[in-house]
């Protein structure tokens, strides 16, 4: 990557696949010195012509640090999108 591109880059995305075979994207960005990890799921409930997102973006919480309520919230979000 050229220096100019490296200076403008704020993060990256990686293609992933869940244990159930669902594809999603994991990434992280850095803005103003703060790094945020996230996951994005394709919006499979989108109908043609709707003005809804193609992908849904969620803050990523490391599995070892999730509280029960956070785990339930992420599971509900994933089920709603998938």
C-alpha positions as a Markdown table, in Angstrom:
| # | Residue | x | y | z |
|---|---|---|---|---|
| 1 | Unk | 0.0 | 0.0 | 0.0 |
| 2 | Unk | 1.3 | 3.4 | -0.9 |
| 3 | Unk | 2.0 | 5.9 | 1.9 |
| 4 | Unk | -0.8 | 8.1 | 0.8 |
| 5 | Unk | -3.3 | 5.3 | 0.9 |
| 6 | Unk | -2.0 | 4.1 | 4.3 |
| 7 | Unk | -2.4 | 7.6 | 5.7 |
| 8 | Unk | -6.1 | 7.8 | 4.5 |
| 9 | Unk | -7.0 | 4.3 | 5.6 |
| 10 | Unk | -9.1 | 4.1 | 8.8 |
| 11 | Unk | -9.6 | 0.3 | 9.0 |
| 12 | Unk | -10.3 | -2.9 | 7.2 |
| 13 | Unk | -12.9 | -5.6 | 6.5 |
| 14 | Unk | -12.6 | -9.4 | 6.6 |
| 15 | Unk | -15.1 | -11.9 | 5.1 |
| 16 | Unk | -16.1 | -14.5 | 7.8 |
| 17 | Unk | -18.4 | -17.5 | 8.0 |
| 18 | Unk | -20.3 | -18.6 | 11.1 |
| 19 | Unk | -20.4 | -22.1 | 12.4 |
| 20 | Unk | -23.9 | -22.4 | 10.9 |
| 21 | Unk | -22.5 | -21.3 | 7.5 |
| 22 | Unk | -23.8 | -17.8 | 7.4 |
| 23 | Unk | -21.5 | -15.3 | 5.8 |
| 24 | Unk | -20.8 | -11.9 | 7.4 |
| 25 | Unk | -18.1 | -9.3 | 7.5 |
| 26 | Unk | -15.9 | -8.4 | 10.5 |
| 27 | Unk | -14.0 | -5.2 | 10.6 |
| 28 | Unk | -12.4 | -2.5 | 12.7 |
| 29 | Unk | -11.9 | 1.2 | 12.2 |
| 30 | Unk | -9.9 | 3.8 | 14.0 |
| 31 | Unk | -11.2 | 7.3 | 14.3 |
| 32 | Unk | -9.6 | 10.0 | 16.4 |
| 33 | Unk | -7.3 | 7.4 | 18.1 |
| 34 | Unk | -10.2 | 5.2 | 19.1 |
| 35 | Unk | -10.6 | 1.7 | 17.6 |
| 36 | Unk | -14.0 | 0.1 | 17.2 |
| 37 | Unk | -14.6 | -3.5 | 16.0 |
| 38 | Unk | -17.9 | -4.4 | 14.3 |
| 39 | Unk | -19.7 | -7.1 | 12.4 |
| 40 | Unk | -22.0 | -6.6 | 9.4 |
| 41 | Unk | -24.7 | -9.0 | 8.3 |
| 42 | Unk | -26.5 | -8.9 | 4.9 |
| 43 | Unk | -30.1 | -7.8 | 5.3 |
| 44 | Unk | -31.8 | -11.0 | 4.0 |
| 45 | Unk | -35.3 | -9.5 | 4.8 |
| 46 | Unk | -34.9 | -6.6 | 2.4 |
| 47 | Unk | -37.4 | -6.5 | -0.4 |
| 48 | Unk | -36.7 | -5.1 | -3.9 |
| 49 | Unk | -37.3 | -1.3 | -4.0 |
| 50 | Unk | -37.2 | -0.8 | -0.2 |
| 51 | Unk | -35.1 | 2.0 | 1.2 |
| 52 | Unk | -33.6 | -0.2 | 3.9 |
| 53 | Unk | -29.9 | -1.0 | 4.4 |
| 54 | Unk | -28.3 | -3.8 | 2.3 |
| 55 | Unk | -26.1 | -4.6 | 5.3 |
| 56 | Unk | -26.7 | -4.2 | 9.1 |
| 57 | Unk | -23.8 | -3.0 | 11.2 |
| 58 | Unk | -23.3 | -3.9 | 14.9 |
| 59 | Unk | -20.6 | -3.1 | 17.4 |
| 60 | Unk | -18.6 | -6.2 | 18.1 |
| 61 | Unk | -18.2 | -7.3 | 21.7 |
| 62 | Unk | -15.5 | -9.9 | 22.4 |
| 63 | Unk | -17.2 | -13.2 | 23.5 |
| 64 | Unk | -15.2 | -13.3 | 26.8 |
| 65 | Unk | -16.4 | -9.9 | 27.8 |
| 66 | Unk | -20.1 | -10.2 | 26.9 |
| 67 | Unk | -22.7 | -10.0 | 29.7 |
| 68 | Unk | -25.8 | -12.2 | 29.4 |
| 69 | Unk | -27.9 | -9.2 | 28.3 |
| 70 | Unk | -25.3 | -8.3 | 25.6 |
| 71 | Unk | -25.2 | -11.9 | 24.4 |
| 72 | Unk | -29.1 | -12.0 | 24.1 |
| 73 | Unk | -29.1 | -8.6 | 22.3 |
| 74 | Unk | -26.5 | -9.8 | 19.7 |
| 75 | Unk | -28.4 | -13.0 | 19.2 |
| 76 | Unk | -31.7 | -11.2 | 18.6 |
| 77 | Unk | -30.0 | -8.8 | 16.2 |
| 78 | Unk | -28.4 | -11.7 | 14.3 |
| 79 | Unk | -31.7 | -13.6 | 14.1 |
| 80 | Unk | -33.6 | -10.5 | 13.0 |
| 81 | Unk | -31.1 | -9.9 | 10.2 |
| 82 | Unk | -30.6 | -13.5 | 9.1 |
